[in-house]
Amino acid sequence: MHALSRLAPEVRQYLLVTGNYWAFTLTDGALRMLVVLHFHGLGYSPLQIAMLFVFYELFGVVTNLLGGYLGARLGLNRTMNVGLALQVLALLLLTVPAALLTVPWVMAAQALSGIAKDLNKMSAKSSIKLLVPAGEPGRLYQWVAILTGSKNALKGVGFFLGGALLALLGFQGALLLMAAMLGLIWLASLCLLKKDLGKARAKPKFRELLSKSRAINLLSAARLLLFGARDVWFVVALPVYLNTVFGWDFWQVGGFLALWIIGYGLVQSFAPVITGKRNGQLPDGRGAFVWAVALAGLPAAIALGLAAGFSAHIVLLGGLLLFGALFAVNSSLHSYLIVSYAKEDGVSLDVGFYYMANAMGRLLGTLLSGWVFQAYGLAACLWISSLFVLLAALISLGLPRHPQPLTAA
């Protein structure tokens, strides 16, 4: 605590925000795996399990939009702390006796968890804009990349944590332990997080929710398509394919996807290095277009490789690893651009609108993943993925291209 008190105020707040985000992310990943494993053990099919998470994604759309408005009016400390409290409540709702643990009840708890997650994420991402001194875009890019990448790496760790806790403590015991630990984090956040963080100087009007700059509208549309392109084959189609075609058991599928997410998060953390920050290059619309184009052909190439009869293990798994690396750079670059484009006064309005589009993309991808895979197979999901990324690239052509000199972090 003494060492923490000697740090600059903005660094202390950044560490608190990041710590909150990390703790939440661990429980988020663990909860997803707990629900998947528990209901898999009850005999639910992969598609039925995926549908349990529809409300989780659906409520994220509304939460990001309204959460950004609330963050600007009330302050980001309050929206972050509300998110932590709601996640504790969602965990406790799932500890009811097995007879009461019906599908509607689980979907309702998942909806609450989805609201909590997006409140927490919107608050954390918006806070970075306010904690980095103006005129230091290099540091802003680096801090956003670290926050985003570490979150996804920890979500993968959360998958492992959920499986381990389920084996050691059972479903209810695991949930109670996570609720207790996150409750302590919430109490610490109430005491330590800056009280007026992110509160707009002028109270925003409700109509400002949808009144955005052209750059933010275009970037949000590209983000929707980018995450739809990932989830259209990753959420349902890929796990079911690995289980039914490769013959992997659930632990192999879950373990592989957890490792993929951890690797994806690590690449996100190093995105500033990959995109040339050390050489003074900062992302702009041109970079968003180039990296999207690099990604666009990959799902189609995987589909063609599978159709040509090449080794499915090499084509699919190798392609998935390359997709994860390229997608991570695209995602991290977008995360920097939205924070860079957002207005400092009421930053959460812009960031919340953008992550509303992100949630819509995940929801669209989740629904398409189940329907398209069931009706037409994995190849169709991959072709749709390529189409979505190509559209995201074309939209990115309209983003601003204003290279800025890099200020040393």
Secondary structure as a PSIPRED ss2 file (coil, helix, strand):
# PSIPRED VFORMAT (PSIPRED V4.0)

   1 M C   1.000  0.000  0.000
   2 H H   0.000  1.000  0.000
   3 A H   0.000  1.000  0.000
   4 L H   0.000  1.000  0.000
   5 S H   0.000  1.000  0.000
   6 R C   1.000  0.000  0.000
   7 L C   1.000  0.000  0.000
   8 A C   1.000  0.000  0.000
   9 P H   0.000  1.000  0.000
  10 E H   0.000  1.000  0.000
  11 V H   0.000  1.000  0.000
  12 R H   0.000  1.000  0.000
  13 Q H   0.000  1.000  0.000
  14 Y H   0.000  1.000  0.000
  15 L H   0.000  1.000  0.000
  16 L H   0.000  1.000  0.000
  17 V H   0.000  1.000  0.000
  18 T H   0.000  1.000  0.000
  19 G H   0.000  1.000  0.000
  20 N H   0.000  1.000  0.000
  21 Y H   0.000  1.000  0.000
  22 W H   0.000  1.000  0.000
  23 A H   0.000  1.000  0.000
  24 F H   0.000  1.000  0.000
  25 T H   0.000  1.000  0.000
  26 L H   0.000  1.000  0.000
  27 T H   0.000  1.000  0.000
  28 D H   0.000  1.000  0.000
  29 G H   0.000  1.000  0.000
  30 A H   0.000  1.000  0.000
  31 L H   0.000  1.000  0.000
  32 R H   0.000  1.000  0.000
  33 M H   0.000  1.000  0.000
  34 L H   0.000  1.000  0.000
  35 V H   0.000  1.000  0.000
  36 V H   0.000  1.000  0.000
  37 L H   0.000  1.000  0.000
  38 H H   0.000  1.000  0.000
  39 F H   0.000  1.000  0.000
  40 H H   0.000  1.000  0.000
  41 G H   0.000  1.000  0.000
  42 L C   1.000  0.000  0.000
  43 G C   1.000  0.000  0.000
  44 Y C   1.000  0.000  0.000
  45 S C   1.000  0.000  0.000
  46 P H   0.000  1.000  0.000
  47 L H   0.000  1.000  0.000
  48 Q H   0.000  1.000  0.000
  49 I H   0.000  1.000  0.000
  50 A H   0.000  1.000  0.000
  51 M H   0.000  1.000  0.000
  52 L C   1.000  0.000  0.000
  53 F C   1.000  0.000  0.000
  54 V H   0.000  1.000  0.000
  55 F H   0.000  1.000  0.000
  56 Y H   0.000  1.000  0.000
  57 E H   0.000  1.000  0.000
  58 L H   0.000  1.000  0.000
  59 F H   0.000  1.000  0.000
  60 G H   0.000  1.000  0.000
  61 V H   0.000  1.000  0.000
  62 V H   0.000  1.000  0.000
  63 T H   0.000  1.000  0.000
  64 N H   0.000  1.000  0.000
  65 L H   0.000  1.000  0.000
  66 L H   0.000  1.000  0.000
  67 G H   0.000  1.000  0.000
  68 G H   0.000  1.000  0.000
  69 Y H   0.000  1.000  0.000
  70 L H   0.000  1.000  0.000
  71 G H   0.000  1.000  0.000
  72 A H   0.000  1.000  0.000
  73 R H   0.000  1.000  0.000
  74 L H   0.000  1.000  0.000
  75 G C   1.000  0.000  0.000
  76 L H   0.000  1.000  0.000
  77 N H   0.000  1.000  0.000
  78 R H   0.000  1.000  0.000
  79 T H   0.000  1.000  0.000
  80 M H   0.000  1.000  0.000
  81 N H   0.000  1.000  0.000
  82 V H   0.000  1.000  0.000
  83 G H   0.000  1.000  0.000
  84 L H   0.000  1.000  0.000
  85 A H   0.000  1.000  0.000
  86 L H   0.000  1.000  0.000
  87 Q H   0.000  1.000  0.000
  88 V H   0.000  1.000  0.000
  89 L H   0.000  1.000  0.000
  90 A H   0.000  1.000  0.000
  91 L H   0.000  1.000  0.000
  92 L H   0.000  1.000  0.000
  93 L H   0.000  1.000  0.000
  94 L C   1.000  0.000  0.000
  95 T C   1.000  0.000  0.000
  96 V C   1.000  0.000  0.000
  97 P C   1.000  0.000  0.000
  98 A H   0.000  1.000  0.000
  99 A H   0.000  1.000  0.000
 100 L H   0.000  1.000  0.000
 101 L C   1.000  0.000  0.000
 102 T C   1.000  0.000  0.000
 103 V H   0.000  1.000  0.000
 104 P H   0.000  1.000  0.000
 105 W H   0.000  1.000  0.000
 106 V H   0.000  1.000  0.000
 107 M H   0.000  1.000  0.000
 108 A H   0.000  1.000  0.000
 109 A H   0.000  1.000  0.000
 110 Q H   0.000  1.000  0.000
 111 A H   0.000  1.000  0.000
 112 L H   0.000  1.000  0.000
 113 S H   0.000  1.000  0.000
 114 G H   0.000  1.000  0.000
 115 I H   0.000  1.000  0.000
 116 A H   0.000  1.000  0.000
 117 K H   0.000  1.000  0.000
 118 D H   0.000  1.000  0.000
 119 L H   0.000  1.000  0.000
 120 N H   0.000  1.000  0.000
 121 K H   0.000  1.000  0.000
 122 M H   0.000  1.000  0.000
 123 S H   0.000  1.000  0.000
 124 A H   0.000  1.000  0.000
 125 K H   0.000  1.000  0.000
 126 S H   0.000  1.000  0.000
 127 S H   0.000  1.000  0.000
 128 I H   0.000  1.000  0.000
 129 K H   0.000  1.000  0.000
 130 L H   0.000  1.000  0.000
 131 L H   0.000  1.000  0.000
 132 V C   1.000  0.000  0.000
 133 P C   1.000  0.000  0.000
 134 A C   1.000  0.000  0.000
 135 G C   1.000  0.000  0.000
 136 E C   1.000  0.000  0.000
 137 P H   0.000  1.000  0.000
 138 G H   0.000  1.000  0.000
 139 R H   0.000  1.000  0.000
 140 L H   0.000  1.000  0.000
 141 Y H   0.000  1.000  0.000
 142 Q H   0.000  1.000  0.000
 143 W H   0.000  1.000  0.000
 144 V H   0.000  1.000  0.000
 145 A H   0.000  1.000  0.000
 146 I H   0.000  1.000  0.000
 147 L H   0.000  1.000  0.000
 148 T H   0.000  1.000  0.000
 149 G H   0.000  1.000  0.000
 150 S H   0.000  1.000  0.000
 151 K H   0.000  1.000  0.000
 152 N H   0.000  1.000  0.000
 153 A H   0.000  1.000  0.000
 154 L H   0.000  1.000  0.000
 155 K H   0.000  1.000  0.000
 156 G H   0.000  1.000  0.000
 157 V H   0.000  1.000  0.000
 158 G H   0.000  1.000  0.000
 159 F H   0.000  1.000  0.000
 160 F H   0.000  1.000  0.000
 161 L H   0.000  1.000  0.000
 162 G H   0.000  1.000  0.000
 163 G H   0.000  1.000  0.000
 164 A H   0.000  1.000  0.000
 165 L H   0.000  1.000  0.000
 166 L H   0.000  1.000  0.000
 167 A H   0.000  1.000  0.000
 168 L H   0.000  1.000  0.000
 169 L H   0.000  1.000  0.000
 170 G H   0.000  1.000  0.000
 171 F H   0.000  1.000  0.000
 172 Q H   0.000  1.000  0.000
 173 G H   0.000  1.000  0.000
 174 A H   0.000  1.000  0.000
 175 L H   0.000  1.000  0.000
 176 L H   0.000  1.000  0.000
 177 L H   0.000  1.000  0.000
 178 M H   0.000  1.000  0.000
 179 A H   0.000  1.000  0.000
 180 A H   0.000  1.000  0.000
 181 M H   0.000  1.000  0.000
 182 L H   0.000  1.000  0.000
 183 G H   0.000  1.000  0.000
 184 L H   0.000  1.000  0.000
 185 I H   0.000  1.000  0.000
 186 W H   0.000  1.000  0.000
 187 L H   0.000  1.000  0.000
 188 A H   0.000  1.000  0.000
 189 S H   0.000  1.000  0.000
 190 L H   0.000  1.000  0.000
 191 C H   0.000  1.000  0.000
 192 L H   0.000  1.000  0.000
 193 L C   1.000  0.000  0.000
 194 K C   1.000  0.000  0.000
 195 K C   1.000  0.000  0.000
 196 D C   1.000  0.000  0.000
 197 L C   1.000  0.000  0.000
 198 G C   1.000  0.000  0.000
 199 K C   1.000  0.000  0.000
 200 A C   1.000  0.000  0.000
 201 R C   1.000  0.000  0.000
 202 A C   1.000  0.000  0.000
 203 K C   1.000  0.000  0.000
 204 P C   1.000  0.000  0.000
 205 K C   1.000  0.000  0.000
 206 F H   0.000  1.000  0.000
 207 R H   0.000  1.000  0.000
 208 E H   0.000  1.000  0.000
 209 L H   0.000  1.000  0.000
 210 L H   0.000  1.000  0.000
 211 S C   1.000  0.000  0.000
 212 K C   1.000  0.000  0.000
 213 S C   1.000  0.000  0.000
 214 R H   0.000  1.000  0.000
 215 A H   0.000  1.000  0.000
 216 I H   0.000  1.000  0.000
 217 N H   0.000  1.000  0.000
 218 L H   0.000  1.000  0.000
 219 L H   0.000  1.000  0.000
 220 S H   0.000  1.000  0.000
 221 A H   0.000  1.000  0.000
 222 A H   0.000  1.000  0.000
 223 R H   0.000  1.000  0.000
 224 L H   0.000  1.000  0.000
 225 L H   0.000  1.000  0.000
 226 L H   0.000  1.000  0.000
 227 F H   0.000  1.000  0.000
 228 G H   0.000  1.000  0.000
 229 A H   0.000  1.000  0.000
 230 R H   0.000  1.000  0.000
 231 D H   0.000  1.000  0.000
 232 V H   0.000  1.000  0.000
 233 W H   0.000  1.000  0.000
 234 F H   0.000  1.000  0.000
 235 V C   1.000  0.000  0.000
 236 V C   1.000  0.000  0.000
 237 A H   0.000  1.000  0.000
 238 L H   0.000  1.000  0.000
 239 P H   0.000  1.000  0.000
 240 V H   0.000  1.000  0.000
 241 Y H   0.000  1.000  0.000
 242 L H   0.000  1.000  0.000
 243 N H   0.000  1.000  0.000
 244 T H   0.000  1.000  0.000
 245 V C   1.000  0.000  0.000
 246 F C   1.000  0.000  0.000
 247 G C   1.000  0.000  0.000
 248 W C   1.000  0.000  0.000
 249 D C   1.000  0.000  0.000
 250 F H   0.000  1.000  0.000
 251 W H   0.000  1.000  0.000
 252 Q H   0.000  1.000  0.000
 253 V H   0.000  1.000  0.000
 254 G H   0.000  1.000  0.000
 255 G H   0.000  1.000  0.000
 256 F H   0.000  1.000  0.000
 257 L H   0.000  1.000  0.000
 258 A H   0.000  1.000  0.000
 259 L H   0.000  1.000  0.000
 260 W H   0.000  1.000  0.000
 261 I H   0.000  1.000  0.000
 262 I H   0.000  1.000  0.000
 263 G H   0.000  1.000  0.000
 264 Y H   0.000  1.000  0.000
 265 G H   0.000  1.000  0.000
 266 L H   0.000  1.000  0.000
 267 V H   0.000  1.000  0.000
 268 Q H   0.000  1.000  0.000
 269 S H   0.000  1.000  0.000
 270 F C   1.000  0.000  0.000
 271 A H   0.000  1.000  0.000
 272 P H   0.000  1.000  0.000
 273 V H   0.000  1.000  0.000
 274 I H   0.000  1.000  0.000
 275 T C   1.000  0.000  0.000
 276 G C   1.000  0.000  0.000
 277 K H   0.000  1.000  0.000
 278 R H   0.000  1.000  0.000
 279 N H   0.000  1.000  0.000
 280 G C   1.000  0.000  0.000
 281 Q C   1.000  0.000  0.000
 282 L C   1.000  0.000  0.000
 283 P C   1.000  0.000  0.000
 284 D C   1.000  0.000  0.000
 285 G H   0.000  1.000  0.000
 286 R H   0.000  1.000  0.000
 287 G H   0.000  1.000  0.000
 288 A H   0.000  1.000  0.000
 289 F H   0.000  1.000  0.000
 290 V H   0.000  1.000  0.000
 291 W H   0.000  1.000  0.000
 292 A H   0.000  1.000  0.000
 293 V H   0.000  1.000  0.000
 294 A H   0.000  1.000  0.000
 295 L H   0.000  1.000  0.000
 296 A H   0.000  1.000  0.000
 297 G H   0.000  1.000  0.000
 298 L H   0.000  1.000  0.000
 299 P H   0.000  1.000  0.000
 300 A H   0.000  1.000  0.000
 301 A H   0.000  1.000  0.000
 302 I H   0.000  1.000  0.000
 303 A H   0.000  1.000  0.000
 304 L H   0.000  1.000  0.000
 305 G H   0.000  1.000  0.000
 306 L H   0.000  1.000  0.000
 307 A H   0.000  1.000  0.000
 308 A C   1.000  0.000  0.000
 309 G C   1.000  0.000  0.000
 310 F C   1.000  0.000  0.000
 311 S C   1.000  0.000  0.000
 312 A H   0.000  1.000  0.000
 313 H H   0.000  1.000  0.000
 314 I H   0.000  1.000  0.000
 315 V H   0.000  1.000  0.000
 316 L H   0.000  1.000  0.000
 317 L H   0.000  1.000  0.000
 318 G H   0.000  1.000  0.000
 319 G H   0.000  1.000  0.000
 320 L H   0.000  1.000  0.000
 321 L H   0.000  1.000  0.000
 322 L H   0.000  1.000  0.000
 323 F H   0.000  1.000  0.000
 324 G H   0.000  1.000  0.000
 325 A H   0.000  1.000  0.000
 326 L H   0.000  1.000  0.000
 327 F H   0.000  1.000  0.000
 328 A H   0.000  1.000  0.000
 329 V H   0.000  1.000  0.000
 330 N H   0.000  1.000  0.000
 331 S H   0.000  1.000  0.000
 332 S H   0.000  1.000  0.000
 333 L H   0.000  1.000  0.000
 334 H H   0.000  1.000  0.000
 335 S H   0.000  1.000  0.000
 336 Y H   0.000  1.000  0.000
 337 L H   0.000  1.000  0.000
 338 I H   0.000  1.000  0.000
 339 V H   0.000  1.000  0.000
 340 S H   0.000  1.000  0.000
 341 Y H   0.000  1.000  0.000
 342 A C   1.000  0.000  0.000
 343 K C   1.000  0.000  0.000
 344 E C   1.000  0.000  0.000
 345 D C   1.000  0.000  0.000
 346 G C   1.000  0.000  0.000
 347 V H   0.000  1.000  0.000
 348 S H   0.000  1.000  0.000
 349 L H   0.000  1.000  0.000
 350 D H   0.000  1.000  0.000
 351 V H   0.000  1.000  0.000
 352 G H   0.000  1.000  0.000
 353 F H   0.000  1.000  0.000
 354 Y H   0.000  1.000  0.000
 355 Y H   0.000  1.000  0.000
 356 M H   0.000  1.000  0.000
 357 A H   0.000  1.000  0.000
 358 N H   0.000  1.000  0.000
 359 A H   0.000  1.000  0.000
 360 M H   0.000  1.000  0.000
 361 G H   0.000  1.000  0.000
 362 R H   0.000  1.000  0.000
 363 L H   0.000  1.000  0.000
 364 L H   0.000  1.000  0.000
 365 G H   0.000  1.000  0.000
 366 T H   0.000  1.000  0.000
 367 L H   0.000  1.000  0.000
 368 L H   0.000  1.000  0.000
 369 S H   0.000  1.000  0.000
 370 G H   0.000  1.000  0.000
 371 W H   0.000  1.000  0.000
 372 V H   0.000  1.000  0.000
 373 F H   0.000  1.000  0.000
 374 Q H   0.000  1.000  0.000
 375 A H   0.000  1.000  0.000
 376 Y H   0.000  1.000  0.000
 377 G C   1.000  0.000  0.000
 378 L H   0.000  1.000  0.000
 379 A H   0.000  1.000  0.000
 380 A H   0.000  1.000  0.000
 381 C H   0.000  1.000  0.000
 382 L H   0.000  1.000  0.000
 383 W H   0.000  1.000  0.000
 384 I H   0.000  1.000  0.000
 385 S H   0.000  1.000  0.000
 386 S H   0.000  1.000  0.000
 387 L H   0.000  1.000  0.000
 388 F H   0.000  1.000  0.000
 389 V H   0.000  1.000  0.000
 390 L H   0.000  1.000  0.000
 391 L H   0.000  1.000  0.000
 392 A H   0.000  1.000  0.000
 393 A H   0.000  1.000  0.000
 394 L H   0.000  1.000  0.000
 395 I H   0.000  1.000  0.000
 396 S H   0.000  1.000  0.000
 397 L C   1.000  0.000  0.000
 398 G C   1.000  0.000  0.000
 399 L C   1.000  0.000  0.000
 400 P C   1.000  0.000  0.000
 401 R C   1.000  0.000  0.000
 402 H C   1.000  0.000  0.000
 403 P C   1.000  0.000  0.000
 404 Q C   1.000  0.000  0.000
 405 P C   1.000  0.000  0.000
 406 L C   1.000  0.000  0.000
 407 T C   1.000  0.000  0.000
 408 A C   1.000  0.000  0.000
 409 A C   1.000  0.000  0.000
